[in-house]
Amino acid sequence: MIQLRIAALIGFCLFALLSAAQTPDTPTSSQDAQKPAAAQDQKAPDSQDKTQSGSQKPTTPPGDLPNAPSSSKTEPSLEDLGFSASQAQGDLKRQALLDKRTHMLKIHQRLGLIAAIPITASVITSLNAGGKGTSTASRDLHAALGGLAGDLYFASAYYAIRAPRVPGTETRGPIRFHKIMAWIHGPGMIATPILGIMAFNQKNNGEKVHGVALAHGPVAIVTAGAFAAALLSVSVKF
């Protein structure tokens, strides 16, 4: 019995020692186990906040941007600018009239430039056209150049006269001066050949130029000067 009691006492003491040795380790292990969990709980909201803040960036639809250019450009129509539909279509008849006038006046200008060559040459050859002989080469050349100048001049005048007029247009500036000069060189180009023929016949008959035929030279000079002024008015801008 005594041995049983001693064995029981020794077993109780060992149990007490073992339980005492294990008691301080239990809270430490529980605290250590709770620390990672708490750290994970603290890190989890931070990571979630960062994830939410990174994923929830403010996005605005392209159409709501205040200064974004529109993908479709709408240009103002003629009606928006104050023109009616009839005005926008234009007057085809008036445009055709304007085109015809422009074409004929271009031919008038070209023929006028060409006519300037024999007109100038006839003025130069007139210096030797009044010789004492009844027939000289200089007089014939002068007469031929005068006839050529007259033909080209009247062909040019035809296109200017026959060019259609556009209603509502005003003549101003160089064109107005050009038309004023036409009232001088036009009658002069009619009178100059007539007076020249009279002077030519008088010289061929061995007569001295007399009467109205004496005005052939002065009229020719005034006519050539007016023609040159009219030509420069539409050729040189001033």
C-alpha positions in Angstrom: 0.0 0.0 0.0 2.8 2.3 0.9 4.4 1.7 -2.5 1.1 2.5 -4.3 0.7 5.7 -2.4 4.3 6.7 -3.2 3.7 5.9 -6.9 0.5 7.9 -6.9 2.2 10.8 -5.2 5.1 10.7 -7.7 2.6 10.5 -10.6 0.7 13.5 -9.2 3.8 15.5 -8.8 4.9 14.8 -12.4 1.5 15.7 -13.7 1.7 19.0 -11.8 5.2 19.7 -13.1 4.1 18.9 -16.7 1.0 21.0 -16.5 3.0 23.9 -14.9 5.6 23.7 -17.7 3.0 23.7 -20.4 0.9 26.6 -19.0 3.1 29.7 -20.1 3.6 28.3 -23.6 -0.2 28.2 -24.4 -0.9 31.9 -24.3 2.2 32.7 -26.3 1.3 30.3 -29.0 -2.3 31.7 -29.1 -1.0 35.2 -29.3 1.4 34.3 -32.0 -1.4 32.7 -33.9 -3.6 35.7 -33.5 -0.9 38.2 -34.7 -0.7 37.0 -38.3 -4.4 36.9 -38.5 -4.6 40.5 -37.2 -1.9 41.6 -39.6 -3.7 39.9 -42.4 -6.9 41.6 -41.3 -5.2 45.0 -41.3 -3.5 44.4 -44.7 -6.6 43.2 -46.3 -8.5 46.5 -46.1 -5.5 48.4 -47.3 -5.0 46.2 -50.3 -8.7 46.3 -51.0 -8.7 50.1 -50.8 -5.7 50.3 -53.1 -7.3 47.9 -55.6 -10.6 49.8 -55.5 -8.8 53.1 -55.9 -6.7 51.8 -58.8 -9.7 50.2 -60.5 -12.2 52.9 -59.9 -10.5 55.6 -62.1 -12.9 58.4 -63.2 -13.9 57.6 -66.8 -15.9 60.1 -68.8 -17.6 59.1 -72.0 -16.0 60.7 -75.2 -19.3 62.4 -76.0 -19.4 64.2 -72.6 -16.0 65.9 -73.0 -16.5 69.7 -73.2 -13.7 70.4 -75.7 -13.8 67.1 -77.6 -14.0 67.7 -81.4 -17.1 66.3 -83.1 -16.6 63.2 -85.2 -19.1 64.5 -87.9 -18.4 68.0 -89.3 -21.5 69.9 -90.5 -20.7 72.7 -92.9 -23.3 75.6 -93.2 -25.4 75.4 -96.3 -26.2 78.2 -98.6 -29.6 78.6 -97.0 -27.9 79.0 -93.6 -26.0 81.9 -95.1 -29.1 83.6 -96.3 -29.3 82.5 -99.9 -32.6 81.1 -101.2 -32.8 77.9 -103.3 -33.4 79.8 -106.5 -30.4 82.1 -105.9 -28.2 79.1 -105.1 -29.0 77.4 -108.4 -28.1 80.6 -110.3 -29.3 81.9 -113.5 -28.1 79.6 -116.2 -29.2 81.9 -119.0 -27.3 84.8 -117.5 -24.2 82.7 -117.1 -24.3 81.5 -120.7 -24.6 85.1 -121.8 -21.6 86.1 -119.7 -19.5 83.2 -121.1 -20.4 84.3 -124.7 -19.5 87.9 -124.0 -16.2 86.9 -122.4 -15.3 84.7 -125.4 -16.1 87.4 -127.9 -14.2 90.1 -126.0 -11.1 87.9 -125.9 -11.2 87.6 -129.7 -11.7 91.4 -129.9 -8.6 91.9 -127.7 -6.4 89.5 -129.7 -7.4 91.0 -133.0 -6.8 94.5 -131.6 -3.2 93.5 -130.6 -2.6 92.1 -134.0 -4.0 95.2 -135.7 -1.6 97.3 -133.7 1.3 95.9 -135.8 0.2 97.1 -139.3 -1.1 100.4 -137.8 2.3 101.2 -136.4 4.0 100.1 -139.6 1.7 102.3 -141.7 2.5 105.3 -139.6 6.2 104.7 -140.0 6.0 104.2 -143.8 3.9 107.3 -144.3 7.1 109.4 -144.0 8.2 108.2 -147.4 4.8 107.8 -149.0 4.5 111.4 -150.3 7.3 111.3 -152.9 7.3 113.3 -156.1 7.0 110.3 -158.3 3.6 109.1 -159.5 4.2 105.6 -158.2 6.7 104.5 -155.6 7.3 101.3 -153.7 7.0 103.2 -150.3 3.6 104.6 -151.2 2.3 101.2 -152.3 3.7 99.6 -149.2 2.1 102.3 -147.1 -1.3 101.8 -148.8 -1.1 98.0 -148.4 -0.3 98.3 -144.6 -3.1 100.8 -144.2 -5.6 98.4 -145.9 -4.4 95.4 -143.7 -4.7 97.6 -140.6 -8.2 98.6 -141.5 -9.3 95.0 -142.1 -7.9 93.8 -138.7 -9.3 96.8 -136.9 -12.9 96.4 -138.2 -12.7 92.6 -137.5 -11.8 93.4 -133.9 -14.5 96.1 -133.7 -17.1 93.6 -134.9 -16.5 91.3 -131.9 -16.6 94.2 -129.5 -19.9 95.5 -130.9 -21.6 92.1 -131.3 -20.6 90.9 -127.8 -23.9 90.5 -125.8 -24.5 93.0 -123.0 -25.1 91.7 -119.5 -28.0 93.6 -117.8 -27.2 95.2 -114.5 -23.4 95.6 -115.2 -21.7 99.0 -115.0 -18.8 100.2 -117.0 -16.1 101.7 -114.9 -12.3 102.3 -114.7 -10.1 101.4 -117.6 -13.0 99.9 -119.6 -14.8 103.2 -119.5 -11.7 105.0 -120.8 -11.3 102.3 -123.4 -14.8 103.0 -124.7 -14.2 106.7 -124.7 -11.1 106.2 -126.8 -13.2 104.1 -129.2 -15.3 107.2 -130.0 -12.1 108.8 -131.3 -10.2 106.0 -133.1 -13.5 104.5 -134.5 -14.4 107.4 -136.7 -10.7 108.0 -137.4 -10.3 104.5 -138.8 -13.2 105.3 -141.2 -12.0 108.7 -142.2 -8.3 107.8 -142.5 -8.6 105.3 -145.4 -11.0 107.5 -147.3 -8.7 110.5 -147.1 -5.7 108.2 -147.9 -7.4 107.0 -151.0 -8.0 110.5 -152.1 -4.4 111.5 -151.4 -3.1 108.3 -153.2 -5.1 109.1 -156.3 -4.0 112.7 -156.4 -0.3 111.6 -156.2 -0.8 108.9 -158.8 -2.3 111.6 -161.2 0.8 113.7 -160.7 -1.0 116.2 -158.6 -0.1 117.7 -155.3 -2.2 116.6 -152.4 -4.8 119.2 -151.8 -8.2 119.8 -150.3 -9.5 117.5 -147.6 -6.9 114.9 -148.6 -4.4 117.1 -146.7 -6.1 116.0 -143.4 -5.1 112.3 -144.1 -1.8 112.6 -142.1 -3.2 114.5 -139.0 -6.3 112.3 -138.8 -4.1 109.2 -139.1 -1.8 110.3 -136.3 -4.8 111.2 -133.9 -6.4 107.9 -134.7 -3.2 105.9 -134.0 -2.7 107.7 -130.7 -6.3 107.1 -129.5 -6.0 103.4 -130.6 -2.7 103.1 -128.6 -4.3 104.7 -125.5 -7.3 102.3 -125.7 -5.0 99.4 -126.1 -2.8 100.3 -123.1 -5.9 101.0 -120.9 -6.9 97.3 -121.0 -3.4 95.9 -121.2 -1.6 97.8 -118.4 -3.1 98.1 -114.9 -3.1 101.6 -113.5 
